[in-house]
Amino acid sequence: MTIRKRDVAVMQLQEIGSSKQRQAFLRNMERCIDAERPFVVLDCSNLHQLDKSGVHLLLCCLEEAMKRNGDLKLAGLHASAETALESFGALGLFEIYDTIASAVSSFYKLPTGSSSQAVAREAGPHPESAA
């Protein structure tokens, strides 16, 4: 079985106040997720405030990535932005990492709780287990 590592797109997320800034960001995001399984990390280290429209923007980006069987993860999120996500009930929807490197590498690791047996079961029964 061949496992091919896919590229991970990293995008810088700045403070987004105006609708022009949101539209520009969404255009860039569309280019990143224009793939069969897009893997995207949003660098939120320059995002200090997050309001309702910002949370909505993040949710839209996550939804679009997931529609394509991909994922979107956040890196470098400030405590104030994390609190905003929590207050809008969206915190649990995102995987959040301290650094970009840890977010990128998370795309190449087995999910927590996975084992080689679990992976083998997904691949099909073992010949010795067939009766």
N, CA, C and O atoms as CSV, one atom per row, in Angstrom:
chain,resi,resn,atom,element,x,y,z
A,1,MET,N,N,0.851,-1.177,0.000
A,1,MET,CA,C,0.000,0.000,0.000
A,1,MET,C,C,0.894,1.237,0.000
A,1,MET,O,O,1.767,1.376,0.858
A,2,THR,N,N,0.684,2.111,-0.935
A,2,THR,CA,C,1.474,3.319,-1.046
A,2,THR,C,C,0.716,4.481,-0.425
A,2,THR,O,O,-0.449,4.729,-0.736
A,3,ILE,N,N,1.403,5.179,0.453
A,3,ILE,CA,C,0.808,6.385,1.045
A,3,ILE,C,C,1.581,7.570,0.505
A,3,ILE,O,O,2.789,7.689,0.710
A,4,ARG,N,N,0.887,8.423,-0.170
A,4,ARG,CA,C,1.522,9.595,-0.751
A,4,ARG,C,C,1.205,10.809,0.108
A,4,ARG,O,O,0.042,11.106,0.381
A,5,LYS,N,N,2.249,11.504,0.528
A,5,LYS,CA,C,2.030,12.707,1.325
A,5,LYS,C,C,1.575,13.829,0.416
A,5,LYS,O,O,2.109,14.033,-0.675
A,6,ARG,N,N,0.584,14.542,0.889
A,6,ARG,CA,C,0.035,15.648,0.123
A,6,ARG,C,C,0.637,16.943,0.638
A,6,ARG,O,O,1.122,17.017,1.767
A,7,ASP,N,N,0.597,17.941,-0.194
A,7,ASP,CA,C,1.073,19.258,0.207
A,7,ASP,C,C,0.083,19.896,1.166
A,7,ASP,O,O,-1.126,19.680,1.076
A,8,VAL,N,N,0.610,20.670,2.066
A,8,VAL,CA,C,-0.211,21.430,3.007
A,8,VAL,C,C,-0.041,22.905,2.669
A,8,VAL,O,O,1.077,23.419,2.633
A,9,ALA,N,N,-1.146,23.572,2.424
A,9,ALA,CA,C,-1.109,25.009,2.150
A,9,ALA,C,C,-1.155,25.761,3.476
A,9,ALA,O,O,-1.965,25.448,4.348
A,10,VAL,N,N,-0.284,26.750,3.620
A,10,VAL,CA,C,-0.268,27.587,4.814
A,10,VAL,C,C,-0.631,28.994,4.386
A,10,VAL,O,O,-0.001,29.579,3.505
A,11,MET,N,N,-1.657,29.524,5.026
A,11,MET,CA,C,-2.106,30.890,4.718
A,11,MET,C,C,-2.027,31.749,5.965
A,11,MET,O,O,-2.366,31.309,7.063
A,12,GLN,N,N,-1.573,32.979,5.779
A,12,GLN,CA,C,-1.523,33.957,6.869
A,12,GLN,C,C,-2.898,34.616,6.980
A,12,GLN,O,O,-3.440,35.110,5.992
A,13,LEU,N,N,-3.446,34.619,8.177
A,13,LEU,CA,C,-4.732,35.273,8.413
A,13,LEU,C,C,-4.476,36.556,9.190
A,13,LEU,O,O,-4.001,36.522,10.326
A,14,GLN,N,N,-4.791,37.679,8.572
A,14,GLN,CA,C,-4.622,38.986,9.193
A,14,GLN,C,C,-5.951,39.421,9.793
A,14,GLN,O,O,-6.972,38.753,9.630
A,15,GLU,N,N,-5.921,40.539,10.482
A,15,GLU,CA,C,-7.169,41.132,10.944
A,15,GLU,C,C,-8.021,41.407,9.709
A,15,GLU,O,O,-7.547,42.005,8.743
A,16,ILE,N,N,-9.252,40.980,9.740
A,16,ILE,CA,C,-10.140,41.160,8.590
A,16,ILE,C,C,-11.322,41.999,9.033
A,16,ILE,O,O,-12.223,41.517,9.720
A,17,GLY,N,N,-11.306,43.265,8.630
A,17,GLY,CA,C,-12.356,44.167,9.062
A,17,GLY,C,C,-13.349,44.499,7.975
A,17,GLY,O,O,-14.559,44.511,8.202
A,18,SER,N,N,-12.837,44.763,6.808
A,18,SER,CA,C,-13.726,45.217,5.734
A,18,SER,C,C,-14.173,44.050,4.861
A,18,SER,O,O,-13.561,42.982,4.856
A,19,SER,N,N,-15.243,44.281,4.133
A,19,SER,CA,C,-15.739,43.233,3.230
A,19,SER,C,C,-14.751,43.002,2.091
A,19,SER,O,O,-14.658,41.887,1.578
A,20,LYS,N,N,-14.010,44.038,1.684
A,20,LYS,CA,C,-12.998,43.876,0.639
A,20,LYS,C,C,-11.898,42.924,1.110
A,20,LYS,O,O,-11.436,42.072,0.350
A,21,GLN,N,N,-11.486,43.077,2.371
A,21,GLN,CA,C,-10.455,42.202,2.920
A,21,GLN,C,C,-10.967,40.766,2.997
A,21,GLN,O,O,-10.229,39.828,2.698
A,22,ARG,N,N,-12.220,40.591,3.395
A,22,ARG,CA,C,-12.796,39.247,3.461
A,22,ARG,C,C,-12.864,38.601,2.079
A,22,ARG,O,O,-12.537,37.425,1.917
A,23,GLN,N,N,-13.287,39.375,1.093
A,23,GLN,CA,C,-13.382,38.843,-0.272
A,23,GLN,C,C,-12.012,38.451,-0.809
A,23,GLN,O,O,-11.871,37.415,-1.460
A,24,ALA,N,N,-10.999,39.276,-0.538
A,24,ALA,CA,C,-9.637,38.959,-0.984
A,24,ALA,C,C,-9.142,37.685,-0.309
A,24,ALA,O,O,-8.535,36.831,-0.955
A,25,PHE,N,N,-9.401,37.560,0.987
A,25,PHE,CA,C,-8.997,36.360,1.705
A,25,PHE,C,C,-9.699,35.131,1.138
A,25,PHE,O,O,-9.063,34.098,0.932
A,26,LEU,N,N,-10.991,35.230,0.886
A,26,LEU,CA,C,-11.748,34.089,0.354
A,26,LEU,C,C,-11.259,33.689,-1.037
A,26,LEU,O,O,-11.230,32.501,-1.360
A,27,ARG,N,N,-10.877,34.658,-1.859
A,27,ARG,CA,C,-10.323,34.327,-3.178
A,27,ARG,C,C,-9.029,33.526,-3.026
A,27,ARG,O,O,-8.820,32.540,-3.732
A,28,ASN,N,N,-8.166,33.951,-2.107
A,28,ASN,CA,C,-6.920,33.218,-1.857
A,28,ASN,C,C,-7.212,31.827,-1.296
A,28,ASN,O,O,-6.556,30.852,-1.661
A,29,MET,N,N,-8.185,31.746,-0.421
A,29,MET,CA,C,-8.555,30.459,0.169
A,29,MET,C,C,-9.074,29.514,-0.909
A,29,MET,O,O,-8.750,28.327,-0.895
A,30,GLU,N,N,-9.869,30.019,-1.835
A,30,GLU,CA,C,-10.397,29.182,-2.912
A,30,GLU,C,C,-9.274,28.539,-3.715
A,30,GLU,O,O,-9.382,27.385,-4.130
A,31,ARG,N,N,-8.191,29.291,-3.933
A,31,ARG,CA,C,-7.049,28.731,-4.660
A,31,ARG,C,C,-6.405,27.600,-3.853
A,31,ARG,O,O,-5.957,26.607,-4.424
A,32,CYS,N,N,-6.361,27.750,-2.542
A,32,CYS,CA,C,-5.738,26.735,-1.684
A,32,CYS,C,C,-6.561,25.462,-1.606
A,32,CYS,O,O,-6.007,24.366,-1.528
A,33,ILE,N,N,-7.867,25.598,-1.627
A,33,ILE,CA,C,-8.707,24.408,-1.458
A,33,ILE,C,C,-9.198,23.842,-2.781
A,33,ILE,O,O,-10.041,22.945,-2.797
A,34,ASP,N,N,-8.682,24.353,-3.881
A,34,ASP,CA,C,-9.061,23.841,-5.188
A,34,ASP,C,C,-8.268,22.571,-5.473
A,34,ASP,O,O,-7.437,22.519,-6.380
A,35,ALA,N,N,-8.550,21.556,-4.672
A,35,ALA,CA,C,-7.878,20.266,-4.798
A,35,ALA,C,C,-8.851,19.196,-4.314
A,35,ALA,O,O,-9.877,19.500,-3.706
A,36,GLU,N,N,-8.512,17.944,-4.594
A,36,GLU,CA,C,-9.399,16.853,-4.185
A,36,GLU,C,C,-9.465,16.727,-2.669
A,36,GLU,O,O,-10.553,16.560,-2.119
A,37,ARG,N,N,-8.340,16.803,-1.985
A,37,ARG,CA,C,-8.298,16.725,-0.515
A,37,ARG,C,C,-7.398,17.849,-0.009
A,37,ARG,O,O,-6.223,17.611,0.271
A,38,PRO,N,N,-7.912,19.040,0.112
A,38,PRO,CA,C,-7.052,20.159,0.528
A,38,PRO,C,C,-6.696,20.094,2.009
A,38,PRO,O,O,-7.553,19.873,2.864
A,39,PHE,N,N,-5.427,20.288,2.285
A,39,PHE,CA,C,-4.934,20.384,3.658
A,39,PHE,C,C,-4.458,21.818,3.842
A,39,PHE,O,O,-3.528,22.264,3.170
A,40,VAL,N,N,-5.100,22.535,4.756
A,40,VAL,CA,C,-4.815,23.960,4.936
A,40,VAL,C,C,-4.533,24.255,6.402
A,40,VAL,O,O,-5.229,23.773,7.295
A,41,VAL,N,N,-3.501,25.055,6.630
A,41,VAL,CA,C,-3.201,25.583,7.951
A,41,VAL,C,C,-3.334,27.091,7.853
A,41,VAL,O,O,-2.715,27.727,7.000
A,42,LEU,N,N,-4.151,27.657,8.737
A,42,LEU,CA,C,-4.261,29.109,8.814
A,42,LEU,C,C,-3.370,29.600,9.935
A,42,LEU,O,O,-3.560,29.238,11.096
A,43,ASP,N,N,-2.393,30.429,9.582
A,43,ASP,CA,C,-1.509,31.043,10.564
A,43,ASP,C,C,-2.246,32.236,11.154
A,43,ASP,O,O,-2.416,33.262,10.494
A,44,CYS,N,N,-2.682,32.095,12.398
A,44,CYS,CA,C,-3.483,33.124,13.073
A,44,CYS,C,C,-2.655,33.973,14.026
A,44,CYS,O,O,-3.217,34.673,14.868
A,45,SER,N,N,-1.333,33.929,13.913
A,45,SER,CA,C,-0.474,34.634,14.858
A,45,SER,C,C,-0.636,36.153,14.792
A,45,SER,O,O,-0.316,36.841,15.762
A,46,ASN,N,N,-1.123,36.687,13.683
A,46,ASN,CA,C,-1.360,38.132,13.567
A,46,ASN,C,C,-2.821,38.506,13.785
A,46,ASN,O,O,-3.209,39.659,13.599
A,47,LEU,N,N,-3.613,37.540,14.175
A,47,LEU,CA,C,-5.042,37.765,14.413
A,47,LEU,C,C,-5.256,37.916,15.920
A,47,LEU,O,O,-5.248,36.933,16.661
A,48,HIS,N,N,-5.446,39.149,16.355
A,48,HIS,CA,C,-5.585,39.416,17.788
A,48,HIS,C,C,-7.039,39.495,18.229
A,48,HIS,O,O,-7.353,39.176,19.376
A,49,GLN,N,N,-7.918,39.906,17.351
A,49,GLN,CA,C,-9.340,40.030,17.648
A,49,GLN,C,C,-10.117,39.146,16.677
A,49,GLN,O,O,-9.734,38.976,15.519
A,50,LEU,N,N,-11.193,38.601,17.169
A,50,LEU,CA,C,-12.047,37.777,16.320
A,50,LEU,C,C,-13.492,38.074,16.696
A,50,LEU,O,O,-13.917,37.820,17.823
A,51,ASP,N,N,-14.241,38.614,15.739
A,51,ASP,CA,C,-15.644,38.918,15.995
A,51,ASP,C,C,-16.526,37.880,15.312
A,51,ASP,O,O,-16.034,36.897,14.758
A,52,LYS,N,N,-17.812,38.108,15.358
A,52,LYS,CA,C,-18.774,37.156,14.794
A,52,LYS,C,C,-18.524,36.909,13.312
A,52,LYS,O,O,-18.582,35.765,12.861
A,53,SER,N,N,-18.248,37.954,12.555
A,53,SER,CA,C,-18.012,37.773,11.122
A,53,SER,C,C,-16.704,37.022,10.872
A,53,SER,O,O,-16.605,36.267,9.904
A,54,GLY,N,N,-15.703,37.218,11.729
A,54,GLY,CA,C,-14.455,36.478,11.600
A,54,GLY,C,C,-14.641,35.002,11.894
A,54,GLY,O,O,-14.079,34.154,11.202
A,55,VAL,N,N,-15.430,34.687,12.920
A,55,VAL,CA,C,-15.734,33.294,13.243
A,55,VAL,C,C,-16.496,32.668,12.078
A,55,VAL,O,O,-16.217,31.535,11.686
A,56,HIS,N,N,-17.449,33.400,11.532
A,56,HIS,CA,C,-18.214,32.906,10.383
A,56,HIS,C,C,-17.284,32.621,9.207
A,56,HIS,O,O,-17.443,31.612,8.521
A,57,LEU,N,N,-16.323,33.495,8.974
A,57,LEU,CA,C,-15.370,33.314,7.890
A,57,LEU,C,C,-14.563,32.026,8.095
A,57,LEU,O,O,-14.383,31.252,7.155
A,58,LEU,N,N,-14.080,31.797,9.316
A,58,LEU,CA,C,-13.324,30.584,9.606
A,58,LEU,C,C,-14.189,29.338,9.404
A,58,LEU,O,O,-13.725,28.334,8.863
A,59,LEU,N,N,-15.445,29.410,9.840
A,59,LEU,CA,C,-16.350,28.270,9.669
A,59,LEU,C,C,-16.613,27.987,8.195
A,59,LEU,O,O,-16.683,26.827,7.791
A,60,CYS,N,N,-16.759,29.025,7.399
A,60,CYS,CA,C,-16.965,28.848,5.954
A,60,CYS,C,C,-15.749,28.179,5.315
A,60,CYS,O,O,-15.894,27.298,4.468
A,61,CYS,N,N,-14.555,28.597,5.723
A,61,CYS,CA,C,-13.329,28.002,5.188
A,61,CYS,C,C,-13.228,26.529,5.568
A,61,CYS,O,O,-12.888,25.692,4.732
A,62,LEU,N,N,-13.521,26.213,6.819
A,62,LEU,CA,C,-13.498,24.823,7.276
A,62,LEU,C,C,-14.509,23.991,6.490
A,62,LEU,O,O,-14.204,22.882,6.049
A,63,GLU,N,N,-15.708,24.533,6.320
A,63,GLU,CA,C,-16.757,23.817,5.590
A,63,GLU,C,C,-16.331,23.522,4.153
A,63,GLU,O,O,-16.540,22.413,3.662
A,64,GLU,N,N,-15.740,24.495,3.483
A,64,GLU,CA,C,-15.334,24.297,2.092
A,64,GLU,C,C,-14.228,23.250,1.983
A,64,GLU,O,O,-14.226,22.444,1.053
A,65,ALA,N,N,-13.294,23.260,2.926
A,65,ALA,CA,C,-12.233,22.243,2.915
A,65,ALA,C,C,-12.831,20.858,3.146
A,65,ALA,O,O,-12.457,19.897,2.473
A,66,MET,N,N,-13.750,20.757,4.089
A,66,MET,CA,C,-14.355,19.459,4.410
A,66,MET,C,C,-15.237,18.944,3.281
A,66,MET,O,O,-15.343,17.732,3.093
A,67,LYS,N,N,-15.866,19.827,2.532
A,67,LYS,CA,C,-16.677,19.401,1.382
A,67,LYS,C,C,-15.822,18.665,0.359
A,67,LYS,O,O,-16.315,17.834,-0.404
A,68,ARG,N,N,-14.533,18.986,0.356
A,68,ARG,CA,C,-13.604,18.370,-0.590
A,68,ARG,C,C,-12.785,17.261,0.076
A,68,ARG,O,O,-11.725,16.880,-0.423
A,69,ASN,N,N,-13.281,16.749,1.200
A,69,ASN,CA,C,-12.605,15.694,1.972
A,69,ASN,C,C,-11.249,16.121,2.501
A,69,ASN,O,O,-10.353,15.297,2.681
A,70,GLY,N,N,-11.105,17.405,2.749
A,70,GLY,CA,C,-9.869,17.933,3.306
A,70,GLY,C,C,-10.085,18.402,4.728
A,70,GLY,O,O,-11.063,18.033,5.377
A,71,ASP,N,N,-9.169,19.213,5.200
A,71,ASP,CA,C,-9.276,19.737,6.554
A,71,ASP,C,C,-8.556,21.069,6.642
A,71,ASP,O,O,-7.693,21.391,5.826
A,72,LEU,N,N,-8.932,21.826,7.646
A,72,LEU,CA,C,-8.332,23.124,7.911
A,72,LEU,C,C,-7.996,23.166,9.397
A,72,LEU,O,O,-8.829,22.837,10.240
A,73,LYS,N,N,-6.778,23.571,9.706
A,73,LYS,CA,C,-6.331,23.648,11.095
A,73,LYS,C,C,-5.800,25.047,11.365
A,73,LYS,O,O,-5.327,25.730,10.457
A,74,LEU,N,N,-5.885,25.461,12.613
A,74,LEU,CA,C,-5.442,26.792,13.012
A,74,LEU,C,C,-4.132,26.695,13.768
A,74,LEU,O,O,-3.923,25.755,14.535
A,75,ALA,N,N,-3.245,27.665,13.557
A,75,ALA,CA,C,-1.961,27.706,14.254
A,75,ALA,C,C,-1.734,29.102,14.818
A,75,ALA,O,O,-2.098,30.103,14.201
A,76,GLY,N,N,-1.126,29.151,16.001
A,76,GLY,CA,C,-0.738,30.426,16.595
A,76,GLY,C,C,-1.895,31.297,17.026
A,76,GLY,O,O,-1.788,32.523,17.000
A,77,LEU,N,N,-2.985,30.698,17.418
A,77,LEU,CA,C,-4.184,31.449,17.799
A,77,LEU,C,C,-3.983,32.106,19.164
A,77,LEU,O,O,-3.633,31.432,20.134
A,78,HIS,N,N,-4.203,33.405,19.240
A,78,HIS,CA,C,-4.082,34.136,20.503
A,78,HIS,C,C,-5.248,33.773,21.426
A,78,HIS,O,O,-6.318,33.370,20.971
A,79,ALA,N,N,-5.017,33.923,22.715
A,79,ALA,CA,C,-6.032,33.564,23.713
A,79,ALA,C,C,-7.333,34.327,23.488
A,79,ALA,O,O,-8.416,33.769,23.670
A,80,SER,N,N,-7.239,35.595,23.095
A,80,SER,CA,C,-8.460,36.382,22.880
A,80,SER,C,C,-9.279,35.840,21.711
A,80,SER,O,O,-10.509,35.823,21.768
A,81,ALA,N,N,-8.603,35.399,20.655
A,81,ALA,CA,C,-9.305,34.829,19.501
A,81,ALA,C,C,-9.890,33.463,19.868
A,81,ALA,O,O,-10.984,33.111,19.427
A,82,GLU,N,N,-9.160,32.707,20.671
A,82,GLU,CA,C,-9.670,31.406,21.121
A,82,GLU,C,C,-10.916,31.593,21.988
A,82,GLU,O,O,-11.873,30.826,21.884
A,83,THR,N,N,-10.896,32.613,22.840
A,83,THR,CA,C,-12.055,32.919,23.674
A,83,THR,C,C,-13.257,33.289,22.808
A,83,THR,O,O,-14.387,32.905,23.110
A,84,ALA,N,N,-13.011,34.036,21.731
A,84,ALA,CA,C,-14.102,34.403,20.824
A,84,ALA,C,C,-14.690,33.159,20.165
A,84,ALA,O,O,-15.910,33.025,20.071
A,85,LEU,N,N,-13.830,32.247,19.710
A,85,LEU,CA,C,-14.333,31.001,19.123
A,85,LEU,C,C,-15.194,30.245,20.126
A,85,LEU,O,O,-16.243,29.701,19.780
A,86,GLU,N,N,-14.737,30.220,21.365
A,86,GLU,CA,C,-15.481,29.517,22.414
A,86,GLU,C,C,-16.825,30.191,22.677
A,86,GLU,O,O,-17.839,29.513,22.845
A,87,SER,N,N,-16.836,31.505,22.714
A,87,SER,CA,C,-18.085,32.219,23.013
A,87,SER,C,C,-19.133,32.050,21.916
A,87,SER,O,O,-20.331,32.150,22.179
A,88,PHE,N,N,-18.682,31.794,20.690
A,88,PHE,CA,C,-19.622,31.562,19.591
A,88,PHE,C,C,-19.899,30.080,19.383
A,88,PHE,O,O,-20.587,29.710,18.432
A,89,GLY,N,N,-19.372,29.225,20.262
A,89,GLY,CA,C,-19.643,27.795,20.190
A,89,GLY,C,C,-18.911,27.074,19.081
A,89,GLY,O,O,-19.341,26.002,18.653
A,90,ALA,N,N,-17.807,27.643,18.603
A,90,ALA,CA,C,-17.110,27.050,17.470
A,90,ALA,C,C,-15.738,26.476,17.824
A,90,ALA,O,O,-15.058,25.927,16.957
A,91,LEU,N,N,-15.330,26.595,19.068
A,91,LEU,CA,C,-13.981,26.180,19.447
A,91,LEU,C,C,-13.736,24.704,19.165
A,91,LEU,O,O,-12.680,24.350,18.641
A,92,GLY,N,N,-14.670,23.847,19.494
A,92,GLY,CA,C,-14.498,22.409,19.320
A,92,GLY,C,C,-14.481,21.940,17.880
A,92,GLY,O,O,-14.185,20.774,17.614
A,93,LEU,N,N,-14.790,22.819,16.953
A,93,LEU,CA,C,-14.821,22.433,15.539
A,93,LEU,C,C,-13.446,22.488,14.882
A,93,LEU,O,O,-13.243,21.929,13.804
A,94,PHE,N,N,-12.507,23.162,15.531
A,94,PHE,CA,C,-11.186,23.372,14.943
A,94,PHE,C,C,-10.112,22.642,15.727
A,94,PHE,O,O,-10.171,22.547,16.953
A,95,GLU,N,N,-9.130,22.128,15.002
A,95,GLU,CA,C,-7.906,21.656,15.630
A,95,GLU,C,C,-6.985,22.866,15.691
A,95,GLU,O,O,-6.742,23.526,14.681
A,96,ILE,N,N,-6.474,23.149,16.887
A,96,ILE,CA,C,-5.656,24.344,17.093
A,96,ILE,C,C,-4.282,23.912,17.590
A,96,ILE,O,O,-4.169,23.102,18.510
A,97,TYR,N,N,-3.234,24.466,16.971
A,97,TYR,CA,C,-1.858,24.135,17.306
A,97,TYR,C,C,-1.102,25.412,17.660
A,97,TYR,O,O,-1.442,26.502,17.201
A,98,ASP,N,N,-0.072,25.254,18.485
A,98,ASP,CA,C,0.732,26.402,18.890
A,98,ASP,C,C,1.573,26.948,17.746
A,98,ASP,O,O,1.757,28.160,17.629
A,99,THR,N,N,2.083,26.058,16.903
A,99,THR,CA,C,2.970,26.482,15.823
A,99,THR,C,C,2.472,25.986,14.468
A,99,THR,O,O,1.685,25.044,14.381
A,100,ILE,N,N,2.944,26.633,13.436
A,100,ILE,CA,C,2.618,26.209,12.070
A,100,ILE,C,C,3.196,24.824,11.817
A,100,ILE,O,O,2.543,23.969,11.220
A,101,ALA,N,N,4.427,24.609,12.276
A,101,ALA,CA,C,5.087,23.320,12.043
A,101,ALA,C,C,4.298,22.161,12.661
A,101,ALA,O,O,4.151,21.110,12.037
A,102,SER,N,N,3.797,22.346,13.864
A,102,SER,CA,C,3.037,21.256,14.489
A,102,SER,C,C,1.700,21.037,13.785
A,102,SER,O,O,1.229,19.904,13.689
A,103,ALA,N,N,1.089,22.108,13.295
A,103,ALA,CA,C,-0.163,21.965,12.547
A,103,ALA,C,C,0.074,21.231,11.231
A,103,ALA,O,O,-0.701,20.349,10.859
A,104,VAL,N,N,1.141,21.595,10.531
A,104,VAL,CA,C,1.458,20.932,9.259
A,104,VAL,C,C,1.767,19.462,9.494
A,104,VAL,O,O,1.256,18.600,8.779
A,105,SER,N,N,2.600,19.164,10.493
A,105,SER,CA,C,2.973,17.770,10.725
A,105,SER,C,C,1.778,16.929,11.179
A,105,SER,O,O,1.780,15.712,10.995
A,106,SER,N,N,0.770,17.552,11.761
A,106,SER,CA,C,-0.403,16.790,12.212
A,106,SER,C,C,-1.155,16.148,11.049
A,106,SER,O,O,-1.883,15.175,11.249
A,107,PHE,N,N,-0.991,16.671,9.854
A,107,PHE,CA,C,-1.653,16.070,8.692
A,107,PHE,C,C,-1.031,14.728,8.319
A,107,PHE,O,O,-1.646,13.933,7.608
A,108,TYR,N,N,0.192,14.473,8.798
A,108,TYR,CA,C,0.899,13.265,8.419
A,108,TYR,C,C,0.954,12.234,9.527
A,108,TYR,O,O,1.633,11.218,9.381
A,109,LYS,N,N,0.261,12.465,10.626
A,109,LYS,CA,C,0.245,11.534,11.742
A,109,LYS,C,C,-1.079,10.786,11.771
A,109,LYS,O,O,-2.092,11.267,11.264
A,110,LEU,N,N,-1.052,9.598,12.374
A,110,LEU,CA,C,-2.292,8.860,12.577
A,110,LEU,C,C,-3.134,9.591,13.604
A,110,LEU,O,O,-2.577,10.184,14.527
A,111,PRO,N,N,-4.438,9.572,13.482
A,111,PRO,CA,C,-5.299,10.196,14.489
A,111,PRO,C,C,-5.054,9.590,15.861
A,111,PRO,O,O,-4.664,8.428,15.974
A,112,THR,N,N,-5.285,10.379,16.905
A,112,THR,CA,C,-5.125,9.914,18.270
A,112,THR,C,C,-6.000,8.697,18.508
A,112,THR,O,O,-7.157,8.654,18.090
A,113,GLY,N,N,-5.433,7.710,19.184
A,113,GLY,CA,C,-6.200,6.490,19.466
A,113,GLY,C,C,-6.088,5.461,18.370
A,113,GLY,O,O,-6.595,4.348,18.515
A,114,SER,N,N,-5.425,5.809,17.257
A,114,SER,CA,C,-5.253,4.837,16.181
A,114,SER,C,C,-4.093,3.919,16.519
A,114,SER,O,O,-3.165,4.312,17.226
A,115,SER,N,N,-4.148,2.740,16.029
A,115,SER,CA,C,-3.048,1.804,16.192
A,115,SER,C,C,-2.821,1.123,14.864
A,115,SER,O,O,-3.614,1.269,13.934
A,116,SER,N,N,-1.743,0.382,14.778
A,116,SER,CA,C,-1.487,-0.331,13.531
A,116,SER,C,C,-2.577,-1.361,13.272
A,116,SER,O,O,-2.887,-1.657,12.118
A,117,GLN,N,N,-3.163,-1.910,14.336
A,117,GLN,CA,C,-4.260,-2.853,14.156
A,117,GLN,C,C,-5.474,-2.163,13.544
A,117,GLN,O,O,-6.131,-2.721,12.666
A,118,ALA,N,N,-5.769,-0.955,14.004
A,118,ALA,CA,C,-6.916,-0.225,13.464
A,118,ALA,C,C,-6.707,0.063,11.985
A,118,ALA,O,O,-7.637,-0.052,11.186
A,119,VAL,N,N,-5.486,0.436,11.621
A,119,VAL,CA,C,-5.192,0.702,10.216
A,119,VAL,C,C,-5.317,-0.584,9.415
A,119,VAL,O,O,-5.859,-0.577,8.310
A,120,ALA,N,N,-4.824,-1.681,9.958
A,120,ALA,CA,C,-4.906,-2.958,9.260
A,120,ALA,C,C,-6.354,-3.388,9.066
A,120,ALA,O,O,-6.704,-3.918,8.011
A,121,ARG,N,N,-7.202,-3.168,10.070
A,121,ARG,CA,C,-8.618,-3.525,9.942
A,121,ARG,C,C,-9.272,-2.738,8.822
A,121,ARG,O,O,-10.097,-3.269,8.079
A,122,GLU,N,N,-8.901,-1.465,8.701
A,122,GLU,CA,C,-9.496,-0.664,7.626
A,122,GLU,C,C,-9.060,-1.172,6.270
A,122,GLU,O,O,-9.803,-1.053,5.296
A,123,ALA,N,N,-7.842,-1.749,6.189
A,123,ALA,CA,C,-7.332,-2.241,4.919
A,123,ALA,C,C,-7.979,-3.562,4.532
A,123,ALA,O,O,-7.920,-3.959,3.368
A,124,GLY,N,N,-8.593,-4.247,5.482
A,124,GLY,CA,C,-9.247,-5.512,5.177
A,124,GLY,C,C,-8.817,-6.576,6.158
A,124,GLY,O,O,-7.889,-6.357,6.937
A,125,PRO,N,N,-9.469,-7.726,6.140
A,125,PRO,CA,C,-9.138,-8.789,7.088
A,125,PRO,C,C,-7.768,-9.374,6.784
A,125,PRO,O,O,-7.323,-9.399,5.636
A,126,HIS,N,N,-7.104,-9.847,7.846
A,126,HIS,CA,C,-5.845,-10.547,7.679
A,126,HIS,C,C,-6.140,-11.962,7.219
A,126,HIS,O,O,-7.163,-12.532,7.597
A,127,PRO,N,N,-5.267,-12.539,6.412
A,127,PRO,CA,C,-5.511,-13.909,5.929
A,127,PRO,C,C,-5.664,-14.908,7.073
A,127,PRO,O,O,-6.473,-15.831,6.976
A,128,GLU,N,N,-4.885,-14.735,8.177
A,128,GLU,CA,C,-4.979,-15.689,9.267
A,128,GLU,C,C,-6.276,-15.551,10.056
A,128,GLU,O,O,-6.643,-16.462,10.798
A,129,SER,N,N,-6.991,-14.401,9.903
A,129,SER,CA,C,-8.244,-14.226,10.645
A,129,SER,C,C,-9.449,-14.714,9.845
A,129,SER,O,O,-10.560,-14.783,10.370
A,130,ALA,N,N,-9.229,-15.052,8.578
A,130,ALA,CA,C,-10.354,-15.546,7.765
A,130,ALA,C,C,-10.612,-17.006,8.116
A,130,ALA,O,O,-9.679,-17.803,8.210
A,131,ALA,N,N,-11.867,-17.346,8.306
A,131,ALA,CA,C,-12.188,-18.743,8.674
A,131,ALA,C,C,-12.965,-19.415,7.580
A,131,ALA,O,O,-13.323,-20.586,7.706
